[in-house]
Every structure is written in structure tokens, then in C-alpha cells.
Amino acid sequence: MAGTIWVIAETNADGSLAKSSSEVATLARTLAEVAGGEAAGIVVAADPQAAATELAGYVARVVAVAEPAAEGNAWAQVAAQRAAAILASEPPAAVLTGAGSDGRDVAGTLAALLDRPVLVNATAVAWDGGPSVQMSVFGGKLVTTSAFAEGEWGIVTVRPNVVTAEKAAAAGKVEQATPAGDLSLPLVRVVERIEEAAAALPIEEARVIVAGGRGVGGEEGFALVQQLADALGGAVGATRAAVDSGWIPYAQQIGQTGKIVKPQLYLALGISGAIQHKVGMQTAGTIVGVNRDPDAPIAEFADLVVVGDLFEVGKALLAELAQRS
Ligand SMILES: Cc1cc2nc3c(=O)[nH]c(=O)nc-3n(C[C@H](O)[C@H](O)[C@H](O)COP(=O)(O)OP(=O)(O)OC[C@H]3O[C@@H](n4cnc5c(N)ncnc54)[C@H](O)[C@@H]3O)c2cc1C
């Protein structure tokens, strides 16, 4: 028996389970099956019930901690303290969190509280006596595989969209836990929340993504990208070059320093296919590039490249789609 692989789950503003946590929970269960142990989850929230019930769809056991301080204060610090108390009493085989901003904060705080190592931004995790963690380094040029020192357990943050969430055959059980004792770290009060403008359909969940790069030429060029995305029922993505130019919000950036996406169709307009972009979209089902340079790097990994001006090709595609609808 390898012990328990724990997931520290995040919740959405409406109290439901974050998508990244359902992915991490699926990974924990898969690893536990190989390790011969159990996967379990911890939900810390003012009202953890909805997310805890959802999480129990993925792992055998969920501890729901109702902690009023999780609301109105920086969540990760509060959650890490409550999770640390559980993990200190039941030493785990490993702890997994998402690699988003809250997951990273939880991992860091937990590492400090329990004096444990962390492996960050996993793009794949296998089990070999402990987590064997793949990470992309040096701007995506290298993939490393790392493990904790023998006999040590540690924390792994997992990038979104590297695992497909899949429920377990049978739902697990939810235990209610009463927070024990005062929080020792000072609370960080959230004084204001500013929602970044994002597309109606988040790129992480889109089945079709039409992405624009520097070749799109400006904010106006993205109107065509948006029209194509609408016509295909998809979302708009972008390269860092387009984001850095201020043509589109960072929420749409795909790649090493943006999001990892896994749509069925990825239509790349005016995108060269740099390695740092590729690492964010290479697992798409079908990749189609439109580029006027036949030797652009994207030609090496796209399923199809249309060599031509993206505005001509894009408008022709729109007309064709309009005819078919
Ligand atoms: C540490 C680090 C992290 C990074 N993280 C990311 C990341 O997360 N995401 C990311 O995307 N990049 C990232 N980058 C940047 C990355 O290296 C590239 O610079 C970037 O992806 C290039 O974007 P692009 O393809 O839009 O632009 P370019 O490389 O300039 O390519 C533009 C392409 O458009 C084509 N083109 C131009 N006009 C037309 C037209 N009218 N019709 C058809 N084709 C046309 C050109 O032939 C060219 O191939 C990162 C870089 C570093 C160093």
C-alpha cells in the first residue's frame, strides 16, 4: 500500500469545482491505481459542499473543510494551513495541486509549512515509486523528468489541460472536517477583484480554436479571427507576439507562458509555430496553419498548412462556411 495521493482542490466563484481540479483529481486516481494506494481530496471553502460532492466523483475520499476565512481573504494561504493540518496527521504519498495562480500559492505555502519539496508545472506525471514528473524547461526546448529523493514525499503542481478529466466508476465519500485551532499565518484580505475581459467561451474548454499571431497585423485583424471563431463555434486564441502588442488580452495567450489547450481543431492564422507556442497547442486534434511562408516552423507539425495570405484565405473560408450553414 503506497499511501494516499492527495489533491487540494480549488473552487469557482459559484462554489463549483474548478475544471483544473477535476483534471488533477483524475490524475491522482490514475496514479493511485498504479501505486496501489488511494486518491483523496481536500476542499477548503466557506461552503465546500458543492465542490466536495463534485470532487467525490473523481476520488475515493474527500475531506470538506468549512472555513469562513476562505471567503474575503487570499484563499490559498487559508487553504494551505487547513490542508497542512490534515496532511501532518496522515502523511501522504504525494500532494497534487493545479498550476494556476491559486494552486501555485497553495503549493508554496504548504511547502513552507510542512518543509516539503515542490515540482512545478508538470506536463505529465507517471508513478515510479513516487511521482515521476515531466516539466518543460529552457523555453520549451527541453523536457525534464524529475522525482523526489527516495523516501520523501512532495507537492506537484500540474498544468491545466494536460489531463482529460474523467469520473471514477463509483463516487467516493465526503467527510466533513471542522477546522481545528486558529489560523497561524496573518490573513491577506482581498480588497478588490477585477475581472479580466475574456472571451465568452474560455479557450481551455473550446473544441475549436482560431488563433492569431503577429501576421494578423493588429487589433482590426483580430476581427476576422473572431468572425472565423464564431462561424466555427469556437474561441479566439493568440500568440505572445499578438498579446504583447496589445491586440488581444493575455487571457487568450496560448503557450509556455500562456495556456495549454487541447481543442479538436486548431486553426493558426499568421503564426510561425515557435516552440514556446507549440508547447501550448501541440496536443490539439487537428492543426491547420495559414501562413504565407511555406517554410514557417508550423509546417513541421501542422496536419495541414495553407500557404497564402491569411486575410484572403480567411475570407474565402468565411464565405464557404456561410454557404454551408
Ligand atoms: C520565455 C519565453 C516564453 C514565451 N512564451 C510564449 C507563449 O506562451 N506563447 C507564444 O505564442 N509565444 C511565446 N513566446 C514567444 C515565441 O518565442 C514567439 O516569439 C512567438 O510565439 C511568435 O509569435 P507569432 O508566431 O505570432 O509571430 P512570428 O514568429 O513573428 O510569426 C508570424 C508569422 O506570420 C506569418 N505572416 C505574416 N503575415 C501574414 C499574412 N498576411 N498571411 C499569412 N501569414 C502571415 C509570417 O510568415 C510568420 O510565420 C515566448 C518566448 C520566450 C522567450
The ligand as an ORCA input file, in Angstrom:
! r2SCAN-3c Opt
* xyz 0 1
  C      10.456     32.505    -22.215
  C       9.564     32.697    -23.390
  C       8.232     32.373    -23.266
  C       7.371     32.527    -24.353
  N       6.060     32.169    -24.223
  C       5.255     32.206    -25.287
  C       3.890     31.774    -25.212
  O       3.384     31.397    -24.159
  N       3.151     31.817    -26.340
  C       3.643     32.248    -27.531
  O       2.895     32.245    -28.524
  N       4.914     32.698    -27.633
  C       5.714     32.696    -26.542
  N       6.981     33.166    -26.650
  C       7.366     33.867    -27.883
  C       7.753     32.940    -29.008
  O       9.136     32.653    -28.926
  C       7.485     33.602    -30.369
  O       8.157     34.842    -30.424
  C       6.005     33.861    -30.666
  O       5.263     32.684    -30.466
  C       5.868     34.298    -32.110
  O       4.554     34.670    -32.344
  P       3.962     34.700    -33.819
  O       4.017     33.325    -34.386
  O       2.660     35.384    -33.710
  O       4.942     35.703    -34.562
  P       6.065     35.461    -35.629
  O       7.044     34.447    -35.157
  O       6.572     36.796    -35.991
  O       5.310     34.813    -36.877
  C       4.384     35.497    -37.651
  C       4.041     34.587    -38.817
  O       3.002     35.163    -39.570
  C       3.252     34.944    -40.947
  N       2.530     36.005    -41.667
  C       2.749     37.343    -41.642
  N       1.810     37.990    -42.347
  C       1.000     37.042    -42.864
  C      -0.155     37.083    -43.686
  N      -0.698     38.245    -44.111
  N      -0.743     35.909    -44.031
  C      -0.237     34.707    -43.612
  N       0.859     34.626    -42.825
  C       1.451     35.776    -42.434
  C       4.765     35.010    -41.086
  O       5.199     34.298    -42.224
  C       5.214     34.347    -39.781
  O       5.407     32.938    -39.933
  C       7.858     33.030    -25.578
  C       9.211     33.353    -25.678
  C      10.041     33.192    -24.605
  C      11.494     33.539    -24.758
*
